[in-house]
Amino acid sequence: MNADAKPFPAQSPKIYLDYTQAELDAAYDQRVWAPNREEIIAWCLSEGEKVRARLEHRRDVPYGSGPDEVLDLFPAKKGPGSTKPAPIHVHIHGGRWTLFTKDEESFIAPAIVEAGAAYVVPEFSSIPRGRIPDMVAQVRRSIAWIYNNAGAFGGDPERIHLSAHSSGSHLAGVVLLTDWEKEFGIPDDAIKSALLISGMYDLRPVMLSARSSYVKLSGAEVAELSAILQPQKLHTPLTMVYGEKETPEFKRQPKAYLDALAAVGKTARLVEIPGVNHFEVLKLLGDPSSEVSRMALQAMFPKQESQLP
């Protein structure tokens, strides 16, 4: 061998499926795939402030005893003389379990309340104030509170529907597996439908990624908090949505969960939204003319019951 010749570089090992460590880290890092991330987040905050300034709402209503256990309520806009209780749309915010609050999600309220439904956004602890199991428990308590107190804000406890985004969709995916009757004394079908946007349903690859630097879970917790490992427990009509420009893992995970559900005889719907990234697809939930918003509205009530034109 020529003394000046250099050996071929060692190929990076695969750490999960076909991913190297660097590829897996990038597949869970939205900064790599959504260059307008900060711009959209700033818009959500700014628009949310405007919405709260003009829409009737109750802010920081306690649903539990913890300092983070509060929610914002936006009552439905009803037609003249209407006394019928309104459907309730509950939204679980994302933020990789460490960022954001309910304030980023107020911008969604007009699309919901003007269609004739109440809009509710719970807050919950984020890392490092809380761990993921705490967040799941808090979201569960918020749902039970909403069911038990729906009448106080004109909502119908028998028409609660759920949406979520990103890490919020992960939390919601686990919450959908709850034994509501056993744990809270409310009907097991308390949540009538779920629209999970850009979600994760399997924490095993997440824990192999750079996110493990701040997400600390035992092996048993990873299994308990991975909806994909418990597909037989899902009894809620489920639609999963992701953007065409999502990261590879945020595309793969909902497809894998859909397959896991099918393997145990469960059906769900999976929709790719063309031309949008992880944050743009959330923004569409607040646009009543978009497919994402329409899916949420149509799940809550037939078109003729809403206030949409």
N, C-alpha and C positions, 0 to 999 in steps of 0.2 A: 504493500500500500504506500502511496506517495506520502512522504512525511508532511507535506503541506495540505494534504486532503483533510477535510473536516467531516466527522461522522454526521449522519442524519440526525436532526434533533429528535429527542424522545417525544413521542406523541402524548399529549395530555390525557390522563386516564379519564374514563367515563365514571361519573359519580352517581348519576341517576338516569335511567333510560339511555338516551343518546347524548346527554349533556355532560360536558366537562364542568369543573367547578365554576370557572369563569362564565360559562354559558348559562348555568343554572342560576347563578347570582344575577346575571343580567335579565333573565326571564322573570324575576320577581322585583325588578327595579324599574318603576314607571318612568324615572327620569331618562332612561335610555330610549324609551319608545314614545313618550309624549312630551315633545319639546315646549309645548304651550301650557304645560301643567300649572305653573305659577300664575299665568295670566288668567286661566279659567278659575282657579281657586279664588283669586282676588275678585273676579267678577261675581262669583257666588256669594262671597261675603258682602260686597257692596249692594248687590241686588237684594240680598236677604234683609239688609237694613231698611231698604226702601219698602219692601213688602211688609215688614213689621210696623213701619210707620203708617201704612195706609189700610191694612187689614185688621179687623177685629181679632184679637187673640188673647190668650192667657199665658203668661210667661212663667217659667220655672215652677210649675205645679209639682209638688212632691208626690212621688209614687212609692217611696220607701224612706227609710230613716237615714241613709247615707248622704253625704254632702253632694255627691254627683247624681243622686237618684231623683231627678226632676225631669219634667217634660214640658214642651210647648204645645198648646192646643189652638187650632184655628177652626172655629165652628163653620159648618156648611152654610153657604148662601142658599136659601130656600125660596121657592116661588111664593107669590102673594097668597096668604092664607094657609100655607102648608104647615101642618103640624106633625107630619109623618117623620119618625126618627130617620136620621141620615146614615148612610154607610160611613164607615170609618177607615181611613187609609193611614196606616202606621208605617213610618219610614225609619230605617236603621242606617245611620251614617257610617261611612268608612273612614280611612285614614291610617291604614296599616297598623291598627290597634294602638297607635301612639299619638296620632295627630287629629286635628279637626274636632268640632263639636256640633251640636244640633244647629248652631247659628249658620253654618255653611249650607244648610238644607232648607232654610226658610223660603228660598226662591221658588221651590216647588209648589208652595201652598196655593197660589192663585189658580193653577191648572186644576187642582183638586177641589177647592172650595167653590169655585165658580161653576163647576160641573154638578154641584149638589152634594158633595161628601165632606165630612170633617177630615182635617189633616192633623196628625199627631206625630211629633218627633221626640223620642226619648233621648235623654243624656245618660251616659254611663261612664264609669271610670276607664281611663286609658293607661297604658304602661307609661311610667312606672307606678302610678297611684294604685293600679289594680292589675291583676293577671287575667288572661283570657277566660279561665273558668269563672272568675268573678263577673266579667262582662256578660257572659251567657246567662248567669243567674240573674243579673240586673235586668237584662232585656226580658227574660221570662216574667219577672215581677212586674215590669211595666205593662206587659200584655194583660196579665191578670188584673192589674189595677184598671186598665182601660175597659176591660170587659165589665168589671163590677161598678164602674163609675160612668159608664157611657151616657146614661140618662141625664147626668148633670150638665152635659154640654150638647144635648140634642142628638146624640149618636145612638145607633142601633147596635147593641152588643152581639146580635146575631148576624151582623154583616161587617165583621172586621177583616180587612185585607192588608197584606204586608208587602212592602217593597224594601230593598236594601241595595247597597253599593259596596263593592270591593271587600275590605275586611268586614264591613257590616253585613255583606251577603254571606260571608263565612259564619258569622254569629247567627244570623237568621236561619241559615241552613241547619245548624245544630238545634236552634230553638224550635224549628218545625217538627223535631222528633220527640218533643215533650209529651209526657203522659199528663195532660192537663187536669183530668179528673182526679188522678191520684195525688198530684203535687199541689194543686190549687183549688180543687173543688169546682172547676168550671168545665164546660163540655169539651170533649176531646177534639171536636171540630170547631173550636173557638176561632181559629184562623181559617177563613173560607178560601183564600187563594194567596199565592205568593209570587212576586215578580223579583227575581234575584239577578242583579246586574253586575257583571264583571266579578264573579265570585270565585272563592276557593273552597273546595269541598274535601280536600285531602291535605292534612298538615305534614304528612311524612316527607314529601320533597321540600316543603317550606323549611322544615327543621334541618335539612341538609344544605340550605342556602345561607347567604349572608344574613338573612333575617334572624337566624338562630343566635346572633350576637345580642339581641334584645328580647326575643321570645324564648322564655324558659319554661319547658314543660317536661314532665316525666313521660315515659313510654306509654303508661296507662292513660294519661291525659291526652296524648296525641291520638290514641285510638278512640277515646270517648268524644273528642272534639273534631273528629273527621266524619262528616255525614256519609261519605262514600263507603265507609265500613259498616254502616247501619241502614242500608237502603230499605229494608223491610219495615222500618219504623215510620217512614213517610206516608202520611195519609191525606196531605193537603195538595190540591191541584197546584202544580208548579210550572212556572215558565222561567227559563234561564235565558239571559240576554248577554251578549258580549259584542264589542266593536271589532270591525274588520282589522283595525290597526292596533289591537291589543298585543301584549307580549305573548310569546309562544305558550307559556303556562296558563295564562288567563284565557286562552282559547282551548287548550287541551283539557284543563280540569273539568269544565262543564260537560264536555263530550264524554269524558271518562265516567262522570257521575250519571249521565244519561244512560250509558251502557250498564252501569251497576244497577240502576233502577229497573231497566228492562230485564236483566237477568233474574230478578225476583218478581217479575210480572207487574211492575209499576210503570205507569206512563207519565211522561213529562214532555214539555215543549222546549225546544232549543232554537233560538233565533240569533243570527248574526246580523248586525246592523252595518250596512256598507259605509265605508269612507270615514269612520270615526275612531278615535282612540279611547283610552280608559276614562278620561275625564269628559270628553265630548259626549260620550254616550249617556253619562249621568245628566248632563245639561239638558238632554232631550226629554228627560222625564218631566221637566217643567214647561215643555212646549206642547200644548194640547193638540197641535197639528201633526206632531211626530208619531211614528209608529210605536215608540216606547211608551209615550204618555197614553196613547189610545189603548194599548194593551192593559195598562193599569185601570183606566176608566171603564173599559168594557167588562173587566172582571168584576167591578163593583156593582154595576147596574146596567140594565138594557139602555140603549141610547135614548129611548123615549123618556126614561125617568130622569135623565140628567138635564142640566141647564145649557148644554152645548147647543150651538145652532145646528 
